Amino acid sequence: MGLLGLIVGYTLGSGGAGVPAIGAIGAPAAPTPPSVPTAAAPEAPPAGDVKPVDPAVDHIRGNPDAAVSVIEYSDFECPFCSRNHPTMQQIVDTYGDDVNWVYRHFPLAFHPNAQKAAEASECAAEEGKFWEMADMIMEKGSDNTQLEAYAAAIGLNAAAFKECLDSGRMAAKVQSDMTEGSSAGVSGTPGNIVLKNGTKDSRMVSGAQPFAAFQTVIDEMLK
C-alpha cells in the first residue's frame, strides 16, 4: 500500500514561505531519462504595482541613490528569509553604489512572532538602528520574549523601546508595507523585487534564491 502524506508548497516557487497549497504524495517518481531535455528556468516575471523607493521612508542598506534596488518583502520568523538575508548583503557588497537593498515588511499570519518582531524593528528605527535590530533578529531568531533583550544588546533606550513596542503604534507601518507588497504581487516570503529606479521596470525573484539568480536580473537592468 502506498504511503500518503501532505506537503505544503509555496505559491510563488521554491525557497519561500507563503500561502499554503495542499497536495498528495504518492510513490516516488521515476527519474527522468537522460535523453529527455529539461526546460530552462523561467525568466523572472515583471512585478505588479511597485511603490518607488523613498529614502525618507524606506529602510535602505547601501547607496540611497543606486540605479537599481532589490526590494525584499520579508518576515522575521520565516526560515527562508533568514537564509535570504546574507544573499541580500552579498548583493550590496558586490555591486557597491550601483545596487541597494530595501527592506519592507510582510509578516505572515501563521508566524506568531513575526508581527511584533516587525514592529520592534520599526521601534529600533526611531533611534536609527533598524538594521542592527533586523540583523539581530535574523541571527538570533524571532522570539517575542527576547525583543527587549535584543534592544538592550544593540544599545537602544530600554524605556523608549518598551513604550513603543507596547503601544502597537508601529502596526500601521507594517500593514502599509504588506498592502503595498500585495499590490506588487507578493504573496509569500521572501518576496524580492528588482527595480530599476526612476522607471517601472521591475522583476520578481521569489523565494530564497542563490546570488546568481539575482545577478542575472541585476546585470540586465544595469546595462
Backbone as CSV, one residue per row, in Angstrom:
resi,resn,N_x,N_y,N_z,CA_x,CA_y,CA_z,C_x,C_y,C_z
1,MET,0.865,-1.197,0.000,0.000,0.000,0.000,0.894,1.237,0.000
2,GLY,0.597,2.179,-0.895,1.419,3.387,-0.952,1.194,4.251,0.275
3,LEU,2.203,4.982,0.652,2.114,5.878,1.798,1.649,7.242,1.316
4,LEU,0.560,7.714,1.924,0.029,9.021,1.527,0.410,10.054,2.555
5,GLY,0.688,11.249,2.111,1.014,12.332,3.035,0.593,13.651,2.431
6,LEU,0.913,14.671,3.139,0.579,16.010,2.668,1.833,16.851,2.595
7,ILE,1.897,17.691,1.608,3.017,18.617,1.528,2.482,20.032,1.436
8,VAL,3.269,20.961,1.944,2.910,22.363,1.843,3.842,23.017,0.844
9,GLY,3.299,23.609,-0.167,4.127,24.221,-1.207,4.013,25.725,-1.177
10,TYR,4.973,26.392,-1.768,4.981,27.852,-1.813,4.423,28.299,-3.156
11,THR,3.448,29.168,-3.103,2.741,29.528,-4.317,3.614,30.233,-5.329
12,LEU,4.664,30.884,-4.892,5.484,31.622,-5.830,6.675,30.833,-6.333
13,GLY,6.968,29.696,-5.778,8.123,28.933,-6.211,8.857,28.373,-5.029
14,SER,9.978,27.725,-5.287,10.732,27.088,-4.220,11.464,28.120,-3.398
15,GLY,11.844,27.704,-2.183,12.672,28.550,-1.349,11.946,29.678,-0.679
16,GLY,10.657,29.519,-0.377,9.943,30.585,0.291,8.770,30.071,1.075
17,ALA,8.231,30.937,1.942,7.040,30.605,2.706,5.915,31.483,2.212
18,GLY,4.706,30.926,2.142,3.608,31.738,1.664,2.284,31.074,1.877
19,VAL,1.339,31.369,1.017,0.006,30.794,1.120,0.117,29.290,0.920
20,PRO,-0.313,28.468,1.894,-0.120,27.029,1.774,-0.944,26.428,0.646
21,ALA,-0.349,25.450,-0.019,-1.063,24.668,-1.028,-0.926,23.205,-0.659
22,ILE,-2.014,22.469,-0.679,-2.011,21.088,-0.213,-2.023,20.138,-1.398
23,GLY,-1.223,19.066,-1.323,-1.197,18.069,-2.377,-0.830,16.732,-1.805
24,ALA,-1.122,15.679,-2.506,-0.821,14.340,-2.008,0.539,13.888,-2.470
25,ILE,1.174,13.061,-1.655,2.432,12.427,-2.012,2.145,10.980,-2.345
26,GLY,2.517,10.557,-3.520,2.367,9.159,-3.895,3.715,8.481,-3.884
27,ALA,3.862,7.432,-4.690,5.142,6.750,-4.780,6.145,7.678,-5.433
28,PRO,7.441,7.543,-5.108,8.457,8.403,-5.710,8.422,8.308,-7.230
29,ALA,8.552,9.460,-7.873,8.520,9.487,-9.332,9.792,8.866,-9.882
30,ALA,9.655,8.207,-11.021,10.828,7.621,-11.669,11.725,8.735,-12.172
31,PRO,13.037,8.557,-12.120,13.940,9.605,-12.597,13.747,9.867,-14.078
32,THR,13.954,11.122,-14.466,13.815,11.485,-15.874,14.951,10.871,-16.684
33,PRO,14.648,10.183,-17.761,15.718,9.599,-18.581,16.656,10.683,-19.082
34,PRO,17.962,10.416,-19.127,18.928,11.424,-19.560,18.648,11.974,-20.945
35,SER,18.001,11.178,-21.802,17.777,11.611,-23.178,16.670,12.644,-23.302
36,VAL,15.875,12.840,-22.220,14.767,13.792,-22.273,15.278,15.163,-21.863
37,PRO,15.185,16.179,-22.726,15.690,17.505,-22.370,14.841,18.130,-21.273
38,THR,15.467,18.928,-20.413,14.746,19.619,-19.351,14.568,21.072,-19.740
39,ALA,13.434,21.649,-19.317,13.140,23.035,-19.669,14.042,23.981,-18.894
40,ALA,14.396,25.091,-19.519,15.199,26.106,-18.844,14.353,26.784,-17.778
41,ALA,15.026,27.295,-16.747,14.315,28.005,-15.686,13.639,29.235,-16.280
42,PRO,12.388,29.529,-15.884,11.694,30.681,-16.441,12.371,31.979,-16.036
43,GLU,12.273,32.997,-16.897,12.819,34.297,-16.559,12.003,34.908,-15.430
44,ALA,12.651,35.808,-14.671,11.951,36.483,-13.586,10.820,37.314,-14.180
45,PRO,9.578,37.097,-13.749,8.453,37.833,-14.335,8.409,39.273,-13.837
46,PRO,7.758,40.159,-14.567,7.585,41.528,-14.072,6.773,41.526,-12.781
47,ALA,7.096,42.452,-11.893,6.301,42.613,-10.678,5.063,43.436,-11.016
48,GLY,4.186,43.586,-10.035,2.976,44.367,-10.248,3.217,45.849,-10.017
49,ASP,2.351,46.458,-9.248,2.431,47.894,-8.966,3.412,48.108,-7.815
50,VAL,4.655,48.435,-8.143,5.710,48.557,-7.137,5.822,49.997,-6.654
51,LYS,5.764,50.181,-5.347,5.952,51.514,-4.782,7.403,51.941,-4.978
52,PRO,7.646,53.139,-5.526,9.024,53.605,-5.707,9.770,53.684,-4.377
53,VAL,11.064,53.511,-4.436,11.892,53.589,-3.235,11.971,55.041,-2.776
54,ASP,11.754,55.253,-1.486,11.769,56.594,-0.902,12.735,56.602,0.279
55,PRO,13.904,57.231,0.133,14.879,57.241,1.230,14.350,57.851,2.524
56,ALA,13.311,58.674,2.428,12.751,59.290,3.630,11.896,58.315,4.428
57,VAL,11.480,57.233,3.796,10.564,56.281,4.436,11.149,54.876,4.503
58,ASP,11.806,54.458,3.439,12.288,53.082,3.343,13.552,52.843,4.160
59,HIS,13.750,51.577,4.515,14.993,51.136,5.155,15.919,50.666,4.038
60,ILE,16.996,51.404,3.819,17.886,51.154,2.688,19.282,50.833,3.195
61,ARG,19.824,49.736,2.719,21.220,49.397,3.003,21.995,49.569,1.698
62,GLY,22.994,50.433,1.734,23.739,50.753,0.527,23.452,52.177,0.087
63,ASN,23.828,52.486,-1.128,23.686,53.825,-1.681,22.215,54.161,-1.928
64,PRO,21.672,55.181,-1.241,20.247,55.504,-1.442,19.932,55.980,-2.854
65,ASP,20.960,56.393,-3.602,20.756,56.865,-4.971,21.154,55.820,-6.013
66,ALA,21.196,54.564,-5.620,21.601,53.490,-6.536,20.664,53.403,-7.738
67,ALA,21.209,52.953,-8.853,20.409,52.813,-10.074,19.371,51.710,-9.953
68,VAL,19.700,50.670,-9.184,18.818,49.511,-9.031,18.631,49.217,-7.549
69,SER,17.415,48.860,-7.179,17.113,48.433,-5.811,16.610,46.998,-5.822
70,VAL,17.048,46.229,-4.839,16.435,44.930,-4.581,15.548,45.122,-3.360
71,ILE,14.248,45.105,-3.582,13.274,45.323,-2.510,12.859,43.961,-1.979
72,GLU,13.143,43.731,-0.718,12.810,42.447,-0.097,11.598,42.615,0.813
73,TYR,10.507,41.941,0.490,9.357,41.856,1.391,9.581,40.619,2.245
74,SER,9.713,40.837,3.554,10.252,39.775,4.398,9.491,39.618,5.708
75,ASP,9.733,38.487,6.333,9.085,38.065,7.578,10.198,37.584,8.505
76,PHE,10.314,38.195,9.679,11.413,37.875,10.584,11.366,36.447,11.129
77,GLU,10.221,35.792,11.018,10.116,34.421,11.521,10.244,33.382,10.404
78,CYS,10.353,33.832,9.192,10.429,32.936,8.037,11.846,32.381,7.892
79,PRO,12.015,31.058,7.945,13.367,30.490,7.831,14.013,30.764,6.479
80,PHE,13.198,30.863,5.431,13.748,31.176,4.118,14.254,32.618,4.066
81,CYS,13.625,33.498,4.855,14.073,34.892,4.897,15.428,35.012,5.582
82,SER,15.635,34.237,6.637,16.941,34.269,7.302,18.020,33.730,6.367
83,ARG,17.645,32.792,5.510,18.584,32.271,4.509,18.854,33.321,3.428
84,ASN,17.854,34.131,3.134,17.966,35.166,2.107,18.808,36.354,2.561
85,HIS,18.845,36.587,3.872,19.480,37.777,4.444,20.934,37.940,3.984
86,PRO,21.787,36.921,4.128,23.176,37.095,3.679,23.314,37.260,2.169
87,THR,22.383,36.709,1.404,22.430,36.899,-0.048,22.180,38.357,-0.401
88,MET,21.244,38.995,0.297,20.995,40.414,0.068,22.239,41.239,0.382
89,GLN,22.911,40.891,1.482,24.133,41.607,1.834,25.216,41.384,0.780
90,GLN,25.286,40.177,0.247,26.260,39.874,-0.804,26.015,40.735,-2.038
91,ILE,24.752,40.969,-2.352,24.416,41.814,-3.500,24.954,43.227,-3.296
92,VAL,24.715,43.789,-2.109,25.196,45.144,-1.816,26.721,45.189,-1.859
93,ASP,27.361,44.197,-1.274,28.826,44.164,-1.253,29.410,44.027,-2.657
94,THR,28.738,43.272,-3.505,29.252,43.012,-4.851,29.071,44.202,-5.783
95,TYR,27.913,44.835,-5.718,27.599,45.893,-6.685,27.922,47.300,-6.196
96,GLY,28.277,47.450,-4.935,28.660,48.762,-4.429,27.564,49.798,-4.588
97,ASP,27.924,50.953,-5.147,26.977,52.063,-5.247,25.884,51.850,-6.287
98,ASP,25.998,50.815,-7.104,25.029,50.621,-8.185,23.709,49.995,-7.732
99,VAL,23.746,49.243,-6.637,22.558,48.500,-6.191,22.398,48.639,-4.682
100,ASN,21.176,48.920,-4.243,20.912,48.926,-2.805,19.865,47.871,-2.445
101,TRP,19.725,47.674,-1.145,18.801,46.674,-0.592,17.768,47.416,0.234
102,VAL,16.515,47.216,-0.092,15.408,47.860,0.614,14.608,46.787,1.341
103,TYR,14.411,46.983,2.643,13.666,46.007,3.442,12.262,46.543,3.702
104,ARG,11.255,45.740,3.342,9.862,46.055,3.659,9.229,44.838,4.323
105,HIS,8.251,45.096,5.155,7.659,44.045,5.989,6.556,43.272,5.273
106,PHE,6.527,41.956,5.538,5.443,41.104,5.055,5.273,39.929,6.030
107,PRO,4.929,40.223,7.301,4.783,39.141,8.283,3.576,38.261,7.968
108,LEU,3.793,36.975,7.911,2.728,36.035,7.574,1.913,35.679,8.814
109,ALA,0.608,35.507,8.622,-0.307,35.316,9.746,-0.005,34.064,10.556
110,PHE,0.548,33.031,9.926,0.796,31.785,10.651,2.143,31.773,11.372
111,HIS,2.850,32.902,11.382,4.073,33.060,12.173,3.752,33.962,13.364
112,PRO,3.541,33.397,14.547,3.047,34.172,15.686,3.981,35.265,16.185
113,ASN,5.269,35.161,15.911,6.215,36.168,16.393,6.525,37.249,15.354
114,ALA,6.107,37.038,14.125,6.567,37.893,13.032,6.071,39.335,13.128
115,GLN,4.810,39.527,13.480,4.253,40.879,13.523,4.974,41.743,14.547
116,LYS,5.119,41.247,15.774,5.771,42.034,16.825,7.250,42.249,16.525
117,ALA,7.883,41.272,15.890,9.283,41.451,15.506,9.414,42.592,14.499
118,ALA,8.475,42.652,13.559,8.482,43.747,12.587,8.291,45.089,13.289
119,GLU,7.345,45.136,14.219,7.125,46.373,14.970,8.361,46.746,15.780
120,ALA,9.030,45.753,16.350,10.247,46.011,17.129,11.326,46.650,16.269
121,SER,11.451,46.188,15.036,12.458,46.778,14.150,12.125,48.233,13.834
122,GLU,10.825,48.545,13.740,10.421,49.927,13.498,10.663,50.793,14.732
123,CYS,10.473,50.218,15.910,10.799,50.955,17.135,12.296,51.238,17.195
124,ALA,13.097,50.281,16.786,14.546,50.486,16.735,14.901,51.565,15.718
125,ALA,14.143,51.620,14.634,14.398,52.624,13.597,14.230,54.039,14.130
126,GLU,13.377,54.218,15.126,13.198,55.541,15.723,14.495,56.052,16.334
127,GLU,15.379,55.134,16.713,16.683,55.511,17.264,17.804,55.272,16.251
128,GLY,17.417,55.126,14.977,18.407,54.968,13.924,19.073,53.614,13.870
129,LYS,18.407,52.581,14.420,19.039,51.265,14.478,18.148,50.161,13.906
130,PHE,17.477,50.479,12.807,16.662,49.445,12.175,17.498,48.242,11.780
131,TRP,18.590,48.481,11.059,19.366,47.363,10.530,20.037,46.552,11.627
132,GLU,20.437,47.218,12.700,21.016,46.474,13.825,19.994,45.510,14.422
133,MET,18.745,45.979,14.549,17.700,45.107,15.084,17.347,44.009,14.082
134,ALA,17.240,44.365,12.822,16.920,43.366,11.799,17.975,42.267,11.763
135,ASP,19.236,42.658,11.793,20.319,41.671,11.779,20.277,40.789,13.025
136,MET,19.987,41.408,14.166,19.936,40.665,15.425,18.828,39.615,15.397
137,ILE,17.640,40.005,14.953,16.521,39.058,14.917,16.808,37.925,13.936
138,MET,17.349,38.257,12.776,17.662,37.216,11.797,18.723,36.253,12.327
139,GLU,19.661,36.776,13.087,20.733,35.931,13.618,20.273,35.091,14.808
140,LYS,19.571,35.724,15.735,19.208,35.058,16.990,17.865,34.336,16.934
141,GLY,16.991,34.776,16.042,15.673,34.165,15.950,14.580,35.106,16.411
142,SER,13.407,34.948,15.819,12.260,35.788,16.152,11.533,35.201,17.354
143,ASP,11.743,35.821,18.510,11.158,35.360,19.771,10.683,36.596,20.519
144,ASN,9.376,36.756,20.632,8.836,37.962,21.250,9.293,38.162,22.686
145,THR,9.648,37.097,23.372,10.115,37.228,24.754,11.537,37.778,24.822
146,GLN,12.228,37.822,23.699,13.623,38.272,23.682,13.810,39.657,23.049
147,LEU,12.748,40.282,22.612,12.890,41.543,21.888,13.513,42.644,22.740
148,GLU,13.140,42.711,24.012,13.736,43.727,24.880,15.212,43.441,25.121
149,ALA,15.571,42.170,25.200,16.985,41.810,25.348,17.764,42.194,24.091
150,TYR,17.161,41.988,22.938,17.812,42.387,21.688,18.010,43.902,21.662
151,ALA,16.986,44.632,22.111,17.081,46.091,22.139,18.236,46.545,23.026
152,ALA,18.374,45.898,24.171,19.476,46.243,25.078,20.824,45.926,24.438
153,ALA,20.889,44.812,23.738,22.151,44.375,23.135,22.647,45.340,22.059
154,ILE,21.728,46.016,21.380,22.152,46.955,20.333,22.156,48.397,20.830
155,GLY,21.941,48.586,22.135,22.096,49.898,22.739,20.911,50.828,22.634
156,LEU,19.706,50.293,22.522,18.516,51.142,22.487,18.145,51.610,23.886
157,ASN,17.423,52.713,23.942,16.873,53.188,25.204,15.770,52.221,25.628
158,ALA,15.963,51.546,26.746,15.061,50.465,27.151,13.629,50.953,27.351
159,ALA,13.473,52.081,28.046,12.132,52.585,28.341,11.415,53.019,27.060
160,ALA,12.134,53.715,26.195,11.522,54.192,24.949,11.141,53.021,24.048
161,PHE,11.995,52.017,23.990,11.698,50.852,23.159,10.468,50.122,23.677
162,LYS,10.402,49.906,24.980,9.264,49.188,25.566,7.967,49.953,25.336
163,GLU,8.018,51.268,25.517,6.815,52.078,25.303,6.343,51.968,23.864
164,CYS,7.282,52.060,22.949,6.941,51.972,21.523,6.332,50.616,21.190
165,LEU,6.980,49.552,21.637,6.511,48.208,21.301,5.158,47.916,21.936
166,ASP,5.000,48.288,23.203,3.743,48.013,23.906,2.573,48.810,23.335
167,SER,2.863,49.985,22.790,1.789,50.845,22.279,1.150,50.288,21.008
168,GLY,1.903,49.516,20.251,1.392,48.990,18.990,1.312,50.014,17.880
169,ARG,1.930,51.185,18.076,1.780,52.242,17.080,2.530,51.990,15.780
170,MET,3.400,50.988,15.764,4.107,50.671,14.527,3.356,49.657,13.660
171,ALA,2.239,49.164,14.163,1.470,48.171,13.403,0.982,48.740,12.073
172,ALA,0.638,50.022,12.050,0.132,50.640,10.822,1.211,50.686,9.746
173,LYS,2.450,50.967,10.145,3.563,50.994,9.189,3.781,49.603,8.591
174,VAL,3.724,48.582,9.432,3.899,47.207,8.965,2.776,46.834,8.000
175,GLN,1.549,47.192,8.351,0.403,46.880,7.491,0.510,47.601,6.151
176,SER,1.004,48.833,6.176,1.170,49.588,4.937,2.136,48.878,3.992
177,ASP,3.247,48.374,4.543,4.197,47.615,3.724,3.527,46.389,3.114
178,MET,2.727,45.688,3.913,2.067,44.480,3.425,1.088,44.788,2.292
179,THR,0.330,45.859,2.453,-0.633,46.253,1.425,0.078,46.579,0.118
180,GLU,1.179,47.322,0.230,1.950,47.681,-0.963,2.590,46.445,-1.592
181,GLY,3.051,45.520,-0.748,3.636,44.290,-1.265,2.623,43.464,-2.039
182,SER,1.423,43.368,-1.504,0.363,42.624,-2.193,0.057,43.243,-3.554
183,SER,0.043,44.572,-3.620,-0.208,45.259,-4.892,0.892,44.973,-5.908
184,ALA,2.097,44.722,-5.389,3.235,44.431,-6.270,3.277,42.972,-6.704
185,GLY,2.401,42.144,-6.117,2.346,40.738,-6.493,2.972,39.784,-5.503
186,VAL,3.346,40.295,-4.330,3.948,39.439,-3.306,2.849,38.674,-2.580
187,SER,3.027,37.365,-2.406,2.072,36.573,-1.625,2.782,35.618,-0.676
188,GLY,4.080,35.638,-0.652,4.861,34.793,0.243,6.210,35.433,0.483
189,THR,6.988,34.845,1.371,8.268,35.445,1.723,9.422,34.471,1.554
190,PRO,10.615,34.997,1.242,10.853,36.389,0.870,10.367,36.686,-0.548
191,GLY,9.702,37.824,-0.685,9.291,38.291,-1.999,10.251,39.386,-2.436
192,ASN,11.103,39.096,-3.384,12.154,40.020,-3.806,11.804,40.654,-5.148
193,ILE,11.890,41.965,-5.196,11.608,42.698,-6.428,12.848,43.491,-6.814
194,VAL,13.346,43.245,-8.011,14.469,44.020,-8.531,13.882,45.158,-9.357
195,LEU,14.165,46.385,-8.936,13.551,47.572,-9.539,14.618,48.498,-10.105
196,LYS,14.446,48.896,-11.353,15.303,49.929,-11.938,14.714,51.268,-11.538
197,ASN,15.388,51.961,-10.640,14.830,53.179,-10.062,14.607,54.255,-11.117
198,GLY,13.514,54.996,-10.933,13.139,56.024,-11.885,12.336,55.507,-13.059
199,THR,12.080,54.193,-13.071,11.283,53.574,-14.133,10.275,52.620,-13.494
200,LYS,9.476,51.994,-14.327,8.568,50.955,-13.853,9.096,49.564,-14.194
201,ASP,10.351,49.490,-14.599,10.976,48.214,-14.956,11.297,47.440,-13.681
202,SER,10.610,46.342,-13.472,10.800,45.554,-12.253,10.664,44.074,-12.569
203,ARG,11.331,43.259,-11.760,11.265,41.810,-11.920,11.112,41.163,-10.549
204,MET,10.288,40.134,-10.484,10.067,39.394,-9.247,11.006,38.191,-9.193
205,VAL,11.771,38.107,-8.107,12.620,36.940,-7.857,12.119,36.338,-6.548
206,SER,11.288,35.326,-6.645,10.577,34.801,-5.482,11.397,33.773,-4.723
207,GLY,11.350,33.856,-3.410,11.997,32.859,-2.576,13.453,33.166,-2.298
208,ALA,14.071,32.293,-1.487,15.482,32.441,-1.123,16.340,31.844,-2.229
209,GLN,16.552,32.617,-3.251,17.291,32.151,-4.420,18.789,32.403,-4.257
210,PRO,19.620,31.665,-4.982,21.060,31.907,-4.917,21.424,33.249,-5.547
211,PHE,22.599,33.738,-5.201,23.077,35.024,-5.709,22.981,35.107,-7.231
212,ALA,23.308,34.023,-7.916,23.322,34.030,-9.381,21.962,34.369,-9.978
213,ALA,20.884,33.978,-9.304,19.541,34.274,-9.814,19.281,35.778,-9.820
214,PHE,19.772,36.463,-8.793,19.639,37.918,-8.743,20.602,38.583,-9.727
215,GLN,21.801,38.035,-9.808,22.841,38.623,-10.652,22.384,38.746,-12.101
216,THR,21.721,37.725,-12.602,21.245,37.743,-13.985,20.298,38.910,-14.228
217,VAL,19.372,39.122,-13.306,18.382,40.195,-13.455,19.036,41.559,-13.272
218,ILE,19.874,41.687,-12.252,20.520,42.970,-11.962,21.422,43.403,-13.112
219,ASP,22.225,42.481,-13.614,23.141,42.829,-14.704,22.388,43.338,-15.925
220,GLU,21.242,42.742,-16.203,20.435,43.187,-17.341,19.926,44.607,-17.113
221,MET,19.512,44.914,-15.892,18.986,46.250,-15.600,20.072,47.322,-15.595
222,LEU,21.291,46.939,-15.294,22.386,47.910,-15.238,22.982,48.225,-16.606
223,LYS,22.547,47.509,-17.641,23.090,47.759,-18.981,22.700,49.147,-19.482
